[in-house]
Amino acid sequence: MSKVDDIINGWGNYLKGSDPTTLKLAKERAAICSDCRTAKHGVHTAILPDYSISEIQGMYCSKDLGGCGCPLSTAVRSKNYKCVKGKW
């Protein structure tokens, strides 16, 4: 898959709801992201509420700290996406 496909996959899973396998994977990734120094709170909380994975709600992966810039609620739900820091 291309990076664009990964982004579309993550957004699709966020918007339509993830199947149980994808949600389990997303929660495992979110636990890692929530403790990562590149994860920052931003304006995403208002537009991207995440009721199923609250520990990353409103967070994004900060490009200023070497991250990808993606909202974490969508990134962790992308099946083939890889953390740019190599953490998952």
Phi, psi and omega in degrees: 000149176274169178299322178297317177299320178297317179296314179298318179298315179296315178295318179299315179294326177291312186287318184268347184098139183270147172291163184304323180292315179293320179296320177298314178299316180298320180292322177296316179294319181299323178298323178288314182297322184297337178260000184277141181290342179277347179281121183232150175279138179221202181280000185295338183301318182292324184257343180231065178295141181233094185280338182268341178225077188291335184292344177244008182303127178079007183260156176222164180267107189294120175295328179300336181251019177091010179274187185268341181091357184282148168295132185293330180299331178267321183298316183291341181269355180279119189305314185255359181294143179243139175300131180293341177271356178076020183275342174202000000 
